Amino acid sequence: MIIGYGRVSTADQNLDRQIDALENSGAQKLFAEKITGRKSDRPELTKMIEQLREGDVVVVSELTRLSRSTKDLFAIVDLIQSKGANIRSLKETWLDTTTPHGALMLTIFAGLSQFEADLIAQRTREGLAAARSRGRLGGRPKTDGEKVARALKMYDGGFSVGEVCRSCGISKSALYNFIKERNILL
């Protein structure tokens, strides 16, 4: 069965163009929703994937309808393929996993995506190592001890958390951490 999936990001956008293209491509069943592609919880997409059977073909007007991030796109494609179904994009004609060429192209793009992620991780590790070799440990700088003492004194003196934070220029979570550390030391 050919199954179409359409999506627009906001309620005031129109799905007509996508639905027409999906129907013209032979889609026998349609799933459509108005929700951002950055959300991973998309009810119609989830329902479509749950109903997929081996041999089905999911058709989208373009890849951005499935996802706005490469990582999520490949995760969704993996889910579709784990059901024994294929995927085809009308705009990106290279994506058609019903053909050996399309499957190869998807594999190449998935490999490039993983390669990019690995390069970013490697550069991050190298940057941290270079910083450590220069004596920098990373992370946020420690809050000035006088500022901490003043914040704890104000807190103990009955000032509200908001007043202490505004006066000392610290966040609420920092204040609570100072209080917790002090209580551990006592």
Disulfide bonds with the S-S distance in Angstrom:
none
